[in-house]
């Protein structure tokens, strides 16, 4: 999967997980300890978040709601660079 395609895919999955958890961008950003603008960029597919940022977001959403994000990471990993 091309990096830009993966970023969009991860962003869509992050938004879905956040909405499933009933959180606003501002609330998730606060819980994850990231700037709301950073979270907005991730959700819109503009830029690749660090592993630490993804981990913070997953922890803030909670394991029960983080499935879409984890699935995106697994899917991206299975189509990584050759």
N, C-alpha and C positions, 0 to 999 in steps of 0.2 A: 504494500500500500504506500503510495507516495506520501511524503511528510505532510503536505498541505491537505490531502484527502484525510489522512489520519487525524490531523488537528480538528478538522470540521466534524469528523465522526466522534472523536472524544468530546468535543464541545456539545454536540447534540445529546450525547449520553449523560454528560454532566448536568445539563439543563433538565433532562428527564428525571434524573435521580433527585435533584434539588426540588423540583416541583412535586414529585412523589412524596417527598418528606415534608411538604407544605412549608418550605422555607423561601423567603425572599432572597435575592442576591445579597442584599446588605446583611441579612442575618447569617447566611452561610459564610460570607466573607469574614464576619466578626468571629464566628465560632471556629473557623479554620485559621484565623490569624493571617489572612491575606487581604490586600486592598480590594475593594469592590470593583474597581476598574480592572484589576488583574483577573478577577473572576469573570467579568463581562467579556474580556478578551478571550479567555479560555472558551466560554460558552459560544462565542461567535466564530470560533475556529481560527482566531488570529494569534498565532504563536504557540509554541510547544512549551507546556509547563514542565518544571523540573519534577523529578520523582518525589522530592520532598513536598512540593506543593500539592501534587496529586494525593499523596498519603495524608496530608492535612485535611484535604477536602473529603476524602473517604472517611476518615475518623469523625469529622464534623457531621457528616450526613448519617453515619451509623451503618453497621454491617448489614442490617436488614434492607436498607434502601440503596446500597452502593453497588448492587449487581450490574446495572447498566454501565457504570464506569469500569468496573473490573472486566466485564465482557468486552468493552472497547479495547482495553489494554491487551487482553488475550488475543482478540481478533487482529489488532495491529501487530502484535508480536508474531503471529503466524504468517503474516504477509510482509515481514520486515525486509530489510535489504538483503539482496542475494549475494 
